Amino acid sequence: MCRTRLSPIGTTSLLIFHLCLMLLPAGCGGSKPAAKGKQQSTTAVPRIAPPAPRIEPIEEPPQEAPPPPPPPARNPVGPWLEWQVATAEPVEGKSYLKLVVIPGYDSVLQLASYDSPDHEDFPSLFIRAITLATKLNELVNKKLPAQLYIMIEKDGNMLHNLLTQPLEIIITEIDGKNVRGTFSGEAHDVDSGGNGPISGKFQAIVE
């Protein structure tokens, strides 16, 4: 059998070929080195912050409307009188007021629960005060010392104020023909000898 004899040059070429096959992954044989990847940007990506929680406005409770002003006091129509001794039940009746002016003398203010002795109902009340005034409007808001007489029943027990027991009457308002006022002080019971407070209010019509 005839064997082919390799020349020294041929042997060398074969070795180089095998070496290239072995080193091919490393870029042998003029292969280009693997391209370097793109450099990662060193710029930090801005981080998106989560949205701030929404603050809802605090709703204040609605302010309550102020209460309406109280209606003006309404006085009963016509003349009336109401008085009370100590803790006894209030007594109601009619009211008659007049200022008696006598030239050359002091005037007399009179308040009564009746217009004449013939029309006196019981219990009845009579108050008398001396004044220098000649007109009722001169007496508004002026306290006058007065004398008090109360008849519990006809020809029966009587209440009055002693000289040492003050009692005052005052006209508080004149509204057209309506004259309003109050009185207060101490009263003495003739039968029992007891004493106690008395107070009252009135509205009289002056013609």
C-alpha distance (Angstrom), angle and dihedral (degrees) to the residues before:
residue distance angle dihedral
M1 . . .
C2 3.67 . .
R3 3.81 116.5 .
T4 3.67 122.9 -156.4
R5 3.68 112.7 -126.0
L6 3.71 116.7 -141.7
S7 3.63 118.0 -138.3
P8 3.75 119.0 -130.6
I9 3.77 89.6 -108.0
G10 3.78 92.1 53.7
T11 3.78 92.2 50.7
T12 3.71 91.5 52.2
S13 3.79 92.4 50.8
L14 3.78 91.5 51.2
L15 3.79 92.2 52.6
I16 3.77 91.4 50.8
F17 3.82 90.5 50.3
H18 3.82 91.6 52.8
L19 3.77 91.6 47.5
C20 3.78 90.2 52.4
L21 3.76 90.7 52.3
M22 3.76 90.2 51.1
L23 3.80 94.4 46.4
L24 3.78 96.8 39.0
P25 3.79 94.1 105.8
A26 3.80 88.0 53.9
G27 3.78 91.6 56.4
C28 3.71 101.9 -93.6
G29 3.72 119.8 160.7
G30 3.79 95.1 42.5
S31 3.76 94.5 -61.5
K32 3.78 110.8 160.2
P33 3.71 116.9 -111.1
A34 3.73 114.4 -106.3
A35 3.76 111.1 -85.1
K36 3.69 113.2 -105.1
G37 3.78 114.4 -114.1
K38 3.74 119.3 -111.2
Q39 3.72 113.3 -82.1
Q40 3.73 111.3 -106.4
S41 3.70 112.2 -115.7
T42 3.74 112.2 -105.4
T43 3.77 90.4 -153.6
A44 3.81 108.4 113.7
V45 3.76 113.6 -122.4
P46 3.80 106.7 -121.3
R47 3.74 109.6 -110.0
I48 3.77 114.6 -127.7
A49 3.76 107.9 -131.3
P50 3.79 116.2 -138.7
P51 3.79 112.3 -101.7
A52 3.77 114.3 -89.6
P53 3.76 113.4 -106.1
R54 3.77 111.2 -94.2
I55 3.76 111.5 -111.4
E56 3.70 109.3 -144.6
P57 3.80 114.0 -146.4
I58 3.76 112.7 -104.5
E59 3.73 108.4 -114.2
E60 3.76 110.5 -138.6
P61 3.77 114.8 -142.3
P62 3.76 111.1 -100.4
Q63 3.73 112.5 -95.6
E64 3.72 113.4 -110.3
A65 3.73 113.8 -115.9
P66 3.79 112.2 -111.9
P67 3.76 112.8 -101.0
P68 3.76 114.0 -97.3
P69 3.78 114.5 -99.1
P70 3.77 114.1 -94.9
P71 3.76 113.8 -96.2
P72 3.76 114.7 -100.9
A73 3.75 114.1 -90.3
R74 3.76 111.8 -92.2
N75 3.74 115.9 -146.5
P76 3.77 119.9 -148.8
V77 3.77 114.6 -98.8
G78 3.77 116.7 -105.2
P79 3.80 132.3 15.6
W80 3.79 115.4 -38.6
L81 3.77 139.2 166.4
E82 3.80 131.9 -164.0
W83 3.79 127.1 -178.4
Q84 3.80 138.9 163.0
V85 3.80 134.4 -161.8
A86 3.81 115.1 -149.0
T87 3.83 108.3 -53.5
A88 3.80 96.4 -24.9
E89 3.79 120.4 122.2
P90 3.82 114.3 -80.4
V91 3.79 115.2 -99.3
E92 3.79 120.1 -139.9
G93 3.77 128.9 -161.6
K94 3.77 145.9 130.0
S95 3.77 125.9 -58.5
Y96 3.80 130.2 -136.5
L97 3.80 120.3 178.9
K98 3.78 129.6 178.7
L99 3.75 140.1 160.2
V100 3.79 112.8 -136.4
V101 3.80 109.6 -152.7
I102 3.81 117.9 -166.8
P103 3.79 115.7 -177.3
G104 3.79 110.6 -118.9
Y105 3.80 93.5 16.6
D106 3.78 138.1 75.4
S107 3.77 116.8 -84.3
V108 3.80 122.4 -113.3
L109 3.82 124.0 -138.8
Q110 3.78 111.9 -155.9
L111 3.80 129.8 -170.8
A112 3.81 119.1 -176.1
S113 3.79 139.3 164.9
Y114 3.81 90.1 -133.4
D115 3.81 134.3 46.5
S116 3.82 96.2 -139.8
P117 3.82 137.4 4.3
D118 3.79 89.1 -105.4
H119 3.82 90.2 62.4
E120 3.80 98.0 43.9
D121 3.81 114.1 138.1
F122 3.81 122.4 -168.7
P123 2.89 134.9 -82.9
S124 3.80 86.7 38.4
L125 3.81 131.4 -178.3
F126 3.79 132.4 -152.0
I127 3.84 126.8 178.9
R128 3.80 124.7 -175.7
A129 3.84 127.6 -171.3
I130 3.83 131.6 177.2
T131 3.82 118.0 -135.0
L132 3.77 141.8 163.7
A133 3.81 91.8 -136.5
T134 3.78 119.0 111.8
K135 3.81 96.5 -168.0
L136 3.79 131.4 46.2
N137 3.80 94.3 -128.4
E138 3.82 87.5 63.2
L139 3.81 88.4 65.2
V140 3.80 100.1 54.4
N141 3.83 110.1 131.0
K142 3.81 92.6 -2.1
K143 3.80 117.8 125.9
L144 3.79 114.4 -136.7
P145 3.82 125.0 -165.0
A146 3.78 106.9 -122.6
Q147 3.79 145.9 -176.2
L148 3.81 119.4 -123.0
Y149 3.81 129.6 -153.3
I150 3.81 124.5 178.5
M151 3.79 123.4 179.8
I152 3.80 110.0 -158.9
E153 3.80 91.9 -165.9
K154 3.78 136.8 -12.0
D155 3.80 110.1 -69.4
G156 3.80 87.2 -5.0
N157 3.78 139.1 105.8
M158 3.78 120.6 -27.8
L159 3.80 135.3 -155.3
H160 3.79 124.3 -156.6
N161 3.78 139.4 151.5
L162 3.77 119.8 -100.3
L163 3.78 122.7 -130.7
T164 3.80 87.7 -102.3
Q165 3.80 92.2 51.1
P166 3.79 113.7 81.0
L167 3.79 121.5 -143.7
E168 3.80 125.4 178.5
I169 3.77 134.4 -166.1
I170 3.80 123.5 -163.2
I171 3.80 133.8 -176.3
T172 3.79 106.1 -137.8
E173 3.79 102.6 179.3
I174 3.78 142.7 8.7
D175 3.79 112.8 -158.5
G176 3.76 109.6 177.1
K177 3.80 104.7 -64.3
N178 3.82 92.3 -13.4
V179 3.78 116.2 98.4
R180 3.81 116.3 -171.4
G181 3.76 129.7 -171.4
T182 3.78 149.8 139.1
F183 3.79 139.6 -127.8
S184 3.80 134.0 -163.1
G185 3.77 141.0 168.1
E186 3.80 142.2 99.7
A187 3.80 130.1 -42.9
H188 3.80 132.0 -160.8
D189 3.81 123.2 -145.5
V190 3.78 108.4 -139.3
D191 3.82 96.0 -158.5
S192 3.80 99.8 45.1
G193 3.79 98.0 27.3
G194 3.79 89.6 -132.5
N195 3.78 126.9 138.5
G196 3.78 130.8 -147.5
P197 3.78 144.3 158.0
I198 3.77 122.2 -84.3
S199 3.81 129.2 -167.4
G200 3.75 135.7 170.1
K201 3.79 148.2 159.8
F202 3.76 133.9 -145.6
Q203 3.76 147.9 -175.5
A204 3.78 118.2 -154.0
I205 3.78 131.6 -177.6
V206 3.76 115.8 -131.2
E207 3.79 116.0 -157.4
